Amino acid sequence: MPCDYRLKKEKDFNLVFNKGKRLYSNNLTVLYFASDCIKAGYAVSKKHGGSVKRNKIKRLLRESFRSFTPDIRQNFFFVFIPKVSDDYSLDRFRESMGYLFKKGGILK
């Protein structure tokens, strides 16, 4: 992949939020839009807690996404939005991402 994996620009986030498709699970919502490379952004609101907790959630989401990148069949921009919960774990996010990617036909 020639691109950096992080979705950083506001215009890219707006593109995904306005024109992207949405998939839902119990723990996660993913928005995706076809592009020229694979990039992912994470939208974790203040409803999830303080900055330490929000950053932990983003780290868990990043690691979960990293495990799926070799199996993604096409280039997309992704935005992951976790649902508010008492417990956040790597296994729950991986399970939800796998379910959503299979549901959307994103995996090879």
N, CA, C and O atoms as a Tinker XYZ file with bonds, in Angstrom:
   432  protein
     1  N      0.831000   -1.180000    0.000000    73     2
     2  CA     0.000000    0.000000    0.000000    64     1     3
     3  C      0.882000    1.253000    0.000000    63     2     4     5
     4  O      1.659000    1.457000    0.933000    81     3
     5  N      0.774000    2.069000   -1.006000    73     3     6
     6  CA     1.612000    3.263000   -1.051000    64     5     7
     7  C      1.146000    4.364000   -0.107000    63     6     8     9
     8  O      1.905000    5.296000    0.158000    81     7
     9  N     -0.067000    4.286000    0.405000    73     7    10
    10  CA    -0.621000    5.354000    1.235000    64     9    11
    11  C     -0.396000    5.085000    2.718000    63    10    12    13
    12  O     -0.211000    3.943000    3.138000    81    11
    13  N     -0.417000    6.142000    3.485000    73    11    14
    14  CA    -0.470000    6.034000    4.935000    64    13    15
    15  C     -1.874000    5.544000    5.291000    63    14    16    17
    16  O     -2.841000    5.906000    4.620000    81    15
    17  N     -1.995000    4.729000    6.335000    73    15    18
    18  CA    -3.286000    4.129000    6.681000    64    17    19
    19  C     -4.247000    5.079000    7.389000    63    18    20    21
    20  O     -5.422000    4.745000    7.544000    81    19
    21  N     -3.784000    6.258000    7.824000    73    19    22
    22  CA    -4.634000    7.125000    8.639000    64    21    23
    23  C     -5.413000    8.124000    7.796000    63    22    24    25
    24  O     -4.872000    8.765000    6.895000    81    23
    25  N     -6.681000    8.237000    8.110000    73    23    26
    26  CA    -7.552000    9.232000    7.496000    64    25    27
    27  C     -7.454000   10.480000    8.352000    63    26    28    29
    28  O     -7.888000   10.467000    9.504000    81    27
    29  N     -6.891000   11.564000    7.815000    73    27    30
    30  CA    -6.580000   12.735000    8.627000    64    29    31
    31  C     -7.349000   13.994000    8.228000    63    30    32    33
    32  O     -7.728000   14.791000    9.086000    81    31
    33  N     -7.576000   14.169000    6.941000    73    31    34
    34  CA    -8.130000   15.433000    6.464000    64    33    35
    35  C     -9.631000   15.534000    6.692000    63    34    36    37
    36  O    -10.368000   14.558000    6.551000    81    35
    37  N    -10.060000   16.722000    7.042000    73    35    38
    38  CA   -11.479000   16.964000    7.290000    64    37    39
    39  C    -12.308000   16.690000    6.042000    63    38    40    41
    40  O    -13.415000   16.160000    6.142000    81    39
    41  N    -11.792000   17.040000    4.869000    73    39    42
    42  CA   -12.559000   16.813000    3.638000    64    41    43
    43  C    -12.765000   15.313000    3.381000    63    42    44    45
    44  O    -13.798000   14.912000    2.845000    81    43
    45  N    -11.777000   14.484000    3.764000    73    43    46
    46  CA   -11.936000   13.045000    3.610000    64    45    47
    47  C    -12.987000   12.490000    4.573000    63    46    48    49
    48  O    -13.803000   11.652000    4.191000    81    47
    49  N    -12.964000   12.962000    5.823000    73    47    50
    50  CA   -13.987000   12.555000    6.786000    64    49    51
    51  C    -15.373000   12.969000    6.300000    63    50    52    53
    52  O    -16.315000   12.179000    6.353000    81    51
    53  N    -15.493000   14.205000    5.828000    73    51    54
    54  CA   -16.785000   14.694000    5.334000    64    53    55
    55  C    -17.279000   13.868000    4.140000    63    54    56    57
    56  O    -18.473000   13.593000    4.021000    81    55
    57  N    -16.357000   13.478000    3.262000    73    55    58
    58  CA   -16.711000   12.661000    2.113000    64    57    59
    59  C    -17.303000   11.329000    2.569000    63    58    60    61
    60  O    -18.327000   10.886000    2.048000    81    59
    61  N    -16.661000   10.702000    3.533000    73    59    62
    62  CA   -17.150000    9.413000    4.028000    64    61    63
    63  C    -18.484000    9.581000    4.747000    63    62    64    65
    64  O    -19.400000    8.784000    4.546000    81    63
    65  N    -18.601000   10.616000    5.586000    73    63    66
    66  CA   -19.843000   10.826000    6.327000    64    65    67
    67  C    -21.005000   11.176000    5.400000    63    66    68    69
    68  O    -22.131000   10.746000    5.646000    81    67
    69  N    -20.757000   11.943000    4.344000    73    67    70
    70  CA   -21.839000   12.381000    3.466000    64    69    71
    71  C    -22.204000   11.372000    2.383000    63    70    72    73
    72  O    -23.384000   11.204000    2.074000    81    71
    73  N    -21.211000   10.693000    1.799000    73    71    74
    74  CA   -21.485000    9.829000    0.656000    64    73    75
    75  C    -21.221000    8.353000    0.913000    63    74    76    77
    76  O    -21.515000    7.517000    0.059000    81    75
    77  N    -20.673000    8.023000    2.069000    73    75    78
    78  CA   -20.312000    6.632000    2.346000    64    77    79
    79  C    -21.496000    5.775000    2.739000    63    78    80    81
    80  O    -22.573000    6.275000    3.063000    81    79
    81  N    -21.271000    4.472000    2.703000    73    79    82
    82  CA   -22.270000    3.502000    3.145000    64    81    83
    83  C    -22.017000    3.188000    4.612000    63    82    84    85
    84  O    -20.892000    3.302000    5.098000    81    83
    85  N    -23.078000    2.790000    5.314000    73    83    86
    86  CA   -22.982000    2.502000    6.747000    64    85    87
    87  C    -23.363000    1.055000    7.024000    63    86    88    89
    88  O    -24.278000    0.490000    6.424000    81    87
    89  N    -22.611000    0.483000    7.968000    73    87    90
    90  CA   -22.923000   -0.854000    8.455000    64    89    91
    91  C    -22.941000   -0.791000    9.975000    63    90    92    93
    92  O    -22.150000   -0.071000   10.583000    81    91
    93  N    -23.849000   -1.548000   10.586000    73    91    94
    94  CA   -24.042000   -1.478000   12.033000    64    93    95
    95  C    -23.881000   -2.851000   12.677000    63    94    96    97
    96  O    -24.267000   -3.872000   12.108000    81    95
    97  N    -23.301000   -2.853000   13.876000    73    95    98
    98  CA   -23.287000   -4.041000   14.728000    64    97    99
    99  C    -23.603000   -3.587000   16.146000    63    98   100   101
   100  O    -23.877000   -2.409000   16.376000    81    99
   101  N    -23.568000   -4.518000   17.098000    73    99   102
   102  CA   -23.867000   -4.163000   18.486000    64   101   103
   103  C    -22.834000   -3.225000   19.100000    63   102   104   105
   104  O    -23.179000   -2.391000   19.936000    81   103
   105  N    -21.577000   -3.351000   18.697000    73   103   106
   106  CA   -20.498000   -2.581000   19.321000    64   105   107
   107  C    -19.916000   -1.486000   18.450000    63   106   108   109
   108  O    -19.173000   -0.637000   18.942000    81   107
   109  N    -20.243000   -1.490000   17.155000    73   107   110
   110  CA   -19.496000   -0.647000   16.226000    64   109   111
   111  C    -20.346000   -0.243000   15.040000    63   110   112   113
   112  O    -21.224000   -0.986000   14.601000    81   111
   113  N    -20.072000    0.950000   14.526000    73   111   114
   114  CA   -20.629000    1.393000   13.261000    64   113   115
   115  C    -19.461000    1.697000   12.346000    63   114   116   117
   116  O    -18.495000    2.335000   12.766000    81   115
   117  N    -19.533000    1.253000   11.106000    73   115   118
   118  CA   -18.472000    1.551000   10.152000    64   117   119
   119  C    -19.085000    2.247000    8.945000    63   118   120   121
   120  O    -20.127000    1.838000    8.432000    81   119
   121  N    -18.415000    3.306000    8.503000    73   119   122
   122  CA   -18.787000    4.007000    7.290000    64   121   123
   123  C    -17.649000    3.789000    6.311000    63   122   124   125
   124  O    -16.484000    3.851000    6.704000    81   123
   125  N    -17.958000    3.532000    5.034000    73   123   126
   126  CA   -16.893000    3.305000    4.064000    64   125   127
   127  C    -17.259000    3.894000    2.716000    63   126   128   129
   128  O    -18.429000    3.998000    2.349000    81   127
   129  N    -16.213000    4.278000    1.989000    73   127   130
   130  CA   -16.370000    4.925000    0.696000    64   129   131
   131  C    -15.207000    4.483000   -0.190000    63   130   132   133
   132  O    -14.059000    4.511000    0.252000    81   131
   133  N    -15.477000    4.082000   -1.415000    73   131   134
   134  CA   -14.426000    3.618000   -2.324000    64   133   135
   135  C    -13.450000    4.748000   -2.631000    63   134   136   137
   136  O    -13.851000    5.892000   -2.844000    81   135
   137  N    -12.147000    4.406000   -2.650000    73   135   138
   138  CA   -11.121000    5.408000   -2.911000    64   137   139
   139  C     -9.938000    4.759000   -3.617000    63   138   140   141
   140  O    -10.040000    3.630000   -4.098000    81   139
   141  N     -8.816000    5.472000   -3.680000    73   139   142
   142  CA    -7.636000    4.959000   -4.361000    64   141   143
   143  C     -6.678000    4.217000   -3.435000    63   142   144   145
   144  O     -5.741000    3.580000   -3.915000    81   143
   145  N     -6.887000    4.283000   -2.127000    73   143   146
   146  CA    -6.047000    3.557000   -1.170000    64   145   147
   147  C     -6.849000    3.298000    0.108000    63   146   148   149
   148  O     -7.924000    3.862000    0.310000    81   147
   149  N     -6.304000    2.441000    0.956000    73   147   150
   150  CA    -6.985000    2.098000    2.203000    64   149   151
   151  C     -6.560000    3.066000    3.293000    63   150   152   153
   152  O     -5.373000    3.199000    3.591000    81   151
   153  N     -7.537000    3.742000    3.888000    73   151   154
   154  CA    -7.288000    4.632000    5.020000    64   153   155
   155  C     -8.414000    4.478000    6.027000    63   154   156   157
   156  O     -9.557000    4.200000    5.663000    81   155
   157  N     -8.078000    4.662000    7.303000    73   155   158
   158  CA    -9.087000    4.519000    8.352000    64   157   159
   159  C     -9.008000    5.687000    9.312000    63   158   160   161
   160  O     -7.928000    6.159000    9.666000    81   159
   161  N    -10.186000    6.141000    9.726000    73   159   162
   162  CA   -10.307000    7.181000   10.741000    64   161   163
   163  C    -11.202000    6.681000   11.853000    63   162   164   165
   164  O    -11.985000    5.749000   11.665000    81   163
   165  N    -11.082000    7.306000   13.014000    73   163   166
   166  CA   -11.824000    6.846000   14.188000    64   165   167
   167  C    -12.505000    8.043000   14.823000    63   166   168   169
   168  O    -11.858000    9.051000   15.110000    81   167
   169  N    -13.814000    7.937000   15.045000    73   167   170
   170  CA   -14.595000    9.013000   15.642000    64   169   171
   171  C    -15.094000    8.530000   17.005000    63   170   172   173
   172  O    -16.069000    7.783000   17.093000    81   171
   173  N    -14.415000    8.965000   18.054000    73   171   174
   174  CA   -14.765000    8.557000   19.418000    64   173   175
   175  C    -15.165000    9.823000   20.166000    63   174   176   177
   176  O    -14.334000   10.701000   20.399000    81   175
   177  N    -16.439000    9.916000   20.540000    73   175   178
   178  CA   -16.952000   11.139000   21.149000    64   177   179
   179  C    -16.649000   11.201000   22.642000    63   178   180   181
   180  O    -16.183000   10.229000   23.236000    81   179
   181  N    -16.915000   12.336000   23.224000    73   179   182
   182  CA   -16.675000   12.539000   24.648000    64   181   183
   183  C    -17.649000   11.758000   25.523000    63   182   184   185
   184  O    -17.463000   11.671000   26.737000    81   183
   185  N    -18.679000   11.195000   24.917000    73   183   186
   186  CA   -19.613000   10.347000   25.674000    64   185   187
   187  C    -18.924000    9.090000   26.195000    63   186   188   189
   188  O    -19.403000    8.459000   27.137000    81   187
   189  N    -17.803000    8.730000   25.581000    73   187   190
   190  CA   -17.085000    7.521000   25.970000    64   189   191
   191  C    -16.225000    7.718000   27.211000    63   190   192   193
   192  O    -15.790000    6.739000   27.818000    81   191
   193  N    -15.977000    8.945000   27.593000    73   191   194
   194  CA   -15.166000    9.194000   28.784000    64   193   195
   195  C    -14.083000   10.220000   28.513000    63   194   196   197
   196  O    -14.122000   10.956000   27.527000    81   195
   197  N    -13.116000   10.248000   29.417000    73   195   198
   198  CA   -12.011000   11.194000   29.307000    64   197   199
   199  C    -11.051000   10.832000   28.182000    63   198   200   201
   200  O    -11.224000    9.826000   27.495000    81   199
   201  N    -10.039000   11.671000   28.010000    73   199   202
   202  CA    -9.121000   11.500000   26.887000    64   201   203
   203  C     -8.345000   10.193000   26.970000    63   202   204   205
   204  O     -8.057000    9.584000   25.939000    81   203
   205  N     -8.004000    9.753000   28.164000    73   203   206
   206  CA    -7.261000    8.505000   28.311000    64   205   207
   207  C     -8.086000    7.333000   27.797000    63   206   208   209
   208  O     -7.573000    6.478000   27.075000    81   207
   209  N     -9.344000    7.291000   28.161000    73   207   210
   210  CA   -10.230000    6.207000   27.724000    64   209   211
   211  C    -10.495000    6.281000   26.222000    63   210   212   213
   212  O    -10.509000    5.252000   25.546000    81   211
   213  N    -10.704000    7.488000   25.695000    73   211   214
   214  CA   -10.939000    7.644000   24.255000    64   213   215
   215  C     -9.720000    7.199000   23.448000    63   214   216   217
   216  O     -9.861000    6.544000   22.415000    81   215
   217  N     -8.525000    7.553000   23.919000    73   215   218
   218  CA    -7.314000    7.139000   23.216000    64   217   219
   219  C     -7.116000    5.629000   23.272000    63   218   220   221
   220  O     -6.639000    5.032000   22.308000    81   219
   221  N     -7.477000    5.011000   24.385000    73   219   222
   222  CA    -7.393000    3.557000   24.493000    64   221   223
   223  C     -8.332000    2.899000   23.489000    63   222   224   225
   224  O     -7.964000    1.921000   22.839000    81   223
   225  N     -9.534000    3.432000   23.363000    73   223   226
   226  CA   -10.501000    2.892000   22.402000    64   225   227
   227  C     -9.942000    3.007000   20.987000    63   226   228   229
   228  O    -10.067000    2.073000   20.195000    81   227
   229  N     -9.328000    4.141000   20.665000    73   227   230
   230  CA    -8.748000    4.325000   19.331000    64   229   231
   231  C     -7.601000    3.353000   19.084000    63   230   232   233
   232  O     -7.468000    2.826000   17.980000    81   231
   233  N     -6.779000    3.109000   20.088000    73   231   234
   234  CA    -5.686000    2.140000   19.952000    64   233   235
   235  C     -6.234000    0.737000   19.682000    63   234   236   237
   236  O     -5.712000    0.011000   18.836000    81   235
   237  N     -7.284000    0.366000   20.403000    73   235   238
   238  CA    -7.900000   -0.943000   20.197000    64   237   239
   239  C     -8.501000   -1.057000   18.785000    63   238   240   241
   240  O     -8.365000   -2.090000   18.129000    81   239
   241  N     -9.161000    0.005000   18.331000    73   239   242
   242  CA    -9.743000    0.001000   16.992000    64   241   243
   243  C     -8.657000   -0.086000   15.918000    63   242   244   245
   244  O     -8.805000   -0.819000   14.940000    81   243
   245  N     -7.566000    0.663000   16.101000    73   243   246
   246  CA    -6.460000    0.623000   15.145000    64   245   247
   247  C     -5.877000   -0.778000   15.026000    63   246   248   249
   248  O     -5.637000   -1.270000   13.924000    81   247
   249  N     -5.653000   -1.408000   16.159000    73   247   250
   250  CA    -5.089000   -2.762000   16.151000    64   249   251
   251  C     -6.062000   -3.760000   15.524000    63   250   252   253
   252  O     -5.641000   -4.650000   14.786000    81   251
   253  N     -7.329000   -3.624000   15.805000    73   251   254
   254  CA    -8.333000   -4.501000   15.195000    64   253   255
   255  C     -8.333000   -4.342000   13.678000    63   254   256   257
   256  O     -8.359000   -5.331000   12.945000    81   255
   257  N     -8.305000   -3.106000   13.214000    73   255   258
   258  CA    -8.321000   -2.841000   11.775000    64   257   259
   259  C     -7.058000   -3.375000   11.113000    63   258   260   261
   260  O     -7.115000   -3.914000   10.007000    81   259
   261  N     -5.925000   -3.228000   11.778000    73   259   262
   262  CA    -4.645000   -3.677000   11.237000    64   261   263
   263  C     -4.673000   -5.177000   10.923000    63   262   264   265
   264  O     -4.040000   -5.620000    9.964000    81   263
   265  N     -5.391000   -5.948000   11.712000    73   263   266
   266  CA    -5.440000   -7.393000   11.476000    64   265   267
   267  C     -6.270000   -7.749000   10.234000    63   266   268   269
   268  O     -6.126000   -8.849000    9.699000    81   267
   269  N     -7.133000   -6.841000    9.769000    73   267   270
   270  CA    -7.976000   -7.116000    8.605000    64   269   271
   271  C     -7.435000   -6.522000    7.306000    63   270   272   273
   272  O     -7.903000   -6.906000    6.234000    81   271
   273  N     -6.480000   -5.611000    7.355000    73   271   274
   274  CA    -6.035000   -4.911000    6.141000    64   273   275
   275  C     -5.545000   -5.829000    5.025000    63   274   276   277
   276  O     -5.818000   -5.526000    3.864000    81   275
   277  N     -4.832000   -6.941000    5.297000    73   275   278
   278  CA    -4.403000   -7.780000    4.165000    64   277   279
   279  C     -5.564000   -8.465000    3.442000    63   278   280   281
   280  O     -5.416000   -8.866000    2.287000    81   279
   281  N     -6.709000   -8.604000    4.098000    73   279   282
   282  CA    -7.841000   -9.341000    3.516000    64   281   283
   283  C     -8.881000   -8.454000    2.854000    63   282   284   285
   284  O     -9.867000   -8.967000    2.325000    81   283
   285  N     -8.696000   -7.148000    2.867000    73   283   286
   286  CA    -9.675000   -6.239000    2.255000    64   285   287
   287  C     -9.504000   -6.289000    0.747000    63   286   288   289
   288  O     -8.394000   -6.131000    0.239000    81   287
   289  N    -10.608000   -6.509000    0.024000    73   287   290
   290  CA   -10.547000   -6.777000   -1.411000    64   289   291
   291  C    -10.406000   -5.528000   -2.274000    63   290   292   293
   292  O     -9.965000   -5.629000   -3.418000    81   291
   293  N    -10.766000   -4.359000   -1.759000    73   291   294
   294  CA   -10.768000   -3.135000   -2.555000    64   293   295
   295  C    -10.334000   -1.991000   -1.656000    63   294   296   297
   296  O    -10.406000   -2.101000   -0.432000    81   295
   297  N     -9.889000   -0.903000   -2.247000    73   295   298
   298  CA    -9.464000    0.251000   -1.467000    64   297   299
   299  C    -10.664000    1.086000   -1.041000    63   298   300   301
   300  O    -11.528000    1.424000   -1.850000    81   299
   301  N    -10.695000    1.408000    0.250000    73   299   302
   302  CA   -11.781000    2.198000    0.825000    64   301   303
   303  C    -11.218000    3.174000    1.841000    63   302   304   305
   304  O    -10.138000    2.972000    2.396000    81   303
   305  N    -11.973000    4.232000    2.070000    73   303   306
   306  CA   -11.794000    5.056000    3.263000    64   305   307
   307  C    -12.789000    4.516000    4.285000    63   306   308   309
   308  O    -13.955000    4.298000    3.955000    81   307
   309  N    -12.347000    4.299000    5.510000    73   307   310
   310  CA   -13.203000    3.799000    6.576000    64   309   311
   311  C    -13.250000    4.802000    7.713000    63   310   312   313
   312  O    -12.252000    5.459000    8.009000    81   311
   313  N    -14.406000    4.922000    8.349000    73   311   314
   314  CA   -14.529000    5.637000    9.622000    64   313   315
   315  C    -15.248000    4.698000   10.583000    63   314   316   317
   316  O    -16.345000    4.215000   10.302000    81   315
   317  N    -14.607000    4.451000   11.718000    73   315   318
   318  CA   -15.159000    3.563000   12.731000    64   317   319
   319  C    -15.692000    4.389000   13.893000    63   318   320   321
   320  O    -15.005000    5.271000   14.409000    81   319
   321  N    -16.923000    4.094000   14.298000    73   319   322
   322  CA   -17.568000    4.793000   15.411000    64   321   323
   323  C    -18.008000    3.738000   16.427000    63   322   324   325
   324  O    -18.946000    2.986000   16.162000    81   323
   325  N    -17.345000    3.671000   17.587000    73   323   326
   326  CA   -17.754000    2.686000   18.586000    64   325   327
   327  C    -19.015000    3.138000   19.312000    63   326   328   329
   328  O    -19.276000    4.333000   19.444000    81   327
   329  N    -19.784000    2.173000   19.776000    73   327   330
   330  CA   -20.968000    2.496000   20.575000    64   329   331
   331  C    -20.569000    2.533000   22.041000    63   330   332   333
   332  O    -19.672000    1.803000   22.463000    81   331
   333  N    -21.228000    3.378000   22.814000    73   331   334
   334  CA   -20.899000    3.553000   24.231000    64   333   335
   335  C    -21.157000    2.251000   24.975000    63   334   336   337
   336  O    -22.212000    1.635000   24.827000    81   335
   337  N    -20.185000    1.846000   25.772000    73   335   338
   338  CA   -20.264000    0.589000   26.503000    64   337   339
   339  C    -19.445000    0.707000   27.788000    63   338   340   341
   340  O    -18.623000    1.612000   27.933000    81   339
   341  N    -19.680000   -0.216000   28.714000    73   339   342
   342  CA   -18.887000   -0.241000   29.944000    64   341   343
   343  C    -17.553000   -0.932000   29.722000    63   342   344   345
   344  O    -16.570000   -0.632000   30.400000    81   343
   345  N    -17.521000   -1.866000   28.763000    73   343   346
   346  CA   -16.335000   -2.675000   28.550000    64   345   347
   347  C    -15.917000   -2.594000   27.083000    63   346   348   349
   348  O    -16.720000   -2.842000   26.183000    81   347
   349  N    -14.655000   -2.243000   26.856000    73   347   350
   350  CA   -14.102000   -2.215000   25.507000    64   349   351
   351  C    -12.942000   -3.198000   25.476000    63   350   352   353
   352  O    -12.055000   -3.140000   26.327000    81   351
   353  N    -12.944000   -4.098000   24.504000    73   351   354
   354  CA   -11.845000   -5.049000   24.416000    64   353   355
   355  C    -11.486000   -5.286000   22.952000    63   354   356   357
   356  O    -12.293000   -5.072000   22.048000    81   355
   357  N    -10.273000   -5.726000   22.755000    73   355   358
   358  CA    -9.773000   -6.000000   21.420000    64   357   359
   359  C    -10.586000   -7.105000   20.749000    63   358   360   361
   360  O    -10.895000   -7.017000   19.561000    81   359
   361  N    -10.927000   -8.128000   21.496000    73   359   362
   362  CA   -11.692000   -9.244000   20.931000    64   361   363
   363  C    -13.073000   -8.812000   20.453000    63   362   364   365
   364  O    -13.532000   -9.249000   19.397000    81   363
   365  N    -13.734000   -7.958000   21.225000    73   363   366
   366  CA   -15.075000   -7.484000   20.831000    64   365   367
   367  C    -15.004000   -6.650000   19.554000    63   366   368   369
   368  O    -15.849000   -6.785000   18.669000    81   367
   369  N    -13.981000   -5.779000   19.463000    73   367   370
   370  CA   -13.841000   -4.956000   18.259000    64   369   371
   371  C    -13.474000   -5.810000   17.042000    63   370   372   373
   372  O    -13.987000   -5.571000   15.948000    81   371
   373  N    -12.597000   -6.798000   17.215000    73   371   374
   374  CA   -12.241000   -7.678000   16.097000    64   373   375
   375  C    -13.455000   -8.465000   15.619000    63   374   376   377
   376  O    -13.689000   -8.605000   14.419000    81   375
   377  N    -14.213000   -8.969000   16.563000    73   375   378
   378  CA   -15.416000   -9.729000   16.217000    64   377   379
   379  C    -16.409000   -8.852000   15.451000    63   378   380   381
   380  O    -16.968000   -9.277000   14.440000    81   379
   381  N    -16.621000   -7.635000   15.934000    73   379   382
   382  CA   -17.561000   -6.717000   15.275000    64   381   383
   383  C    -17.072000   -6.319000   13.889000    63   382   384   385
   384  O    -17.857000   -6.277000   12.941000    81   383
   385  N    -15.771000   -6.025000   13.764000    73   383   386
   386  CA   -15.226000   -5.654000   12.452000    64   385   387
   387  C    -15.341000   -6.804000   11.467000    63   386   388   389
   388  O    -15.724000   -6.599000   10.316000    81   387
   389  N    -15.014000   -8.011000   11.907000    73   387   390
   390  CA   -15.133000   -9.169000   11.030000    64   389   391
   391  C    -16.561000   -9.365000   10.555000    63   390   392   393
   392  O    -16.802000   -9.632000    9.378000    81   391
   393  N    -17.501000   -9.233000   11.471000    73   391   394
   394  CA   -18.921000   -9.358000   11.128000    64   393   395
   395  C    -19.329000   -8.291000   10.103000    63   394   396   397
   396  O    -19.986000   -8.599000    9.108000    81   395
   397  N    -18.937000   -7.033000   10.353000    73   395   398
   398  CA   -19.328000   -5.939000    9.461000    64   397   399
   399  C    -18.672000   -6.060000    8.085000    63   398   400   401
   400  O    -19.315000   -5.813000    7.065000    81   399
   401  N    -17.395000   -6.439000    8.059000    73   399   402
   402  CA   -16.716000   -6.580000    6.771000    64   401   403
   403  C    -17.317000   -7.717000    5.950000    63   402   404   405
   404  O    -17.432000   -7.597000    4.731000    81   403
   405  N    -17.697000   -8.803000    6.589000    73   403   406
   406  CA   -18.346000   -9.901000    5.869000    64   405   407
   407  C    -19.733000   -9.481000    5.405000    63   406   408   409
   408  O    -20.144000   -9.805000    4.291000    81   407
   409  N    -20.452000   -8.762000    6.256000    73   407   410
   410  CA   -21.797000   -8.289000    5.919000    64   409   411
   411  C    -21.776000   -7.359000    4.710000    63   410   412   413
   412  O    -22.664000   -7.415000    3.860000    81   411
   413  N    -20.749000   -6.500000    4.639000    73   411   414
   414  CA   -20.650000   -5.548000    3.528000    64   413   415
   415  C    -19.927000   -6.090000    2.310000    63   414   416   417
   416  O    -19.837000   -5.402000    1.293000    81   415
   417  N    -19.408000   -7.316000    2.389000    73   415   418
   418  CA   -18.678000   -7.887000    1.262000    64   417   419
   419  C    -17.339000   -7.213000    1.027000    63   418   420   421
   420  O    -16.885000   -7.117000   -0.113000    81   419
   421  N    -16.710000   -6.752000    2.079000    73   419   422
   422  CA   -15.456000   -6.002000    1.965000    64   421   423
   423  C    -14.255000   -6.928000    1.956000    63   422   424   425
   424  O    -13.223000   -6.594000    1.374000    81   423
   425  N    -14.371000   -8.091000    2.591000    73   423   426
   426  CA   -13.251000   -9.025000    2.662000    64   425   427
   427  C    -13.168000   -9.862000    1.390000    63   426   428   429
   428  O    -14.164000  -10.052000    0.691000    81   427
   429  N    -11.954000  -10.364000    1.097000    73   427   430
   430  CA   -11.726000  -11.221000   -0.079000    64   429   431
   431  C    -12.467000  -12.535000    0.070000    63   430   432
   432  O    -12.398000  -13.386000   -0.816000    81   431
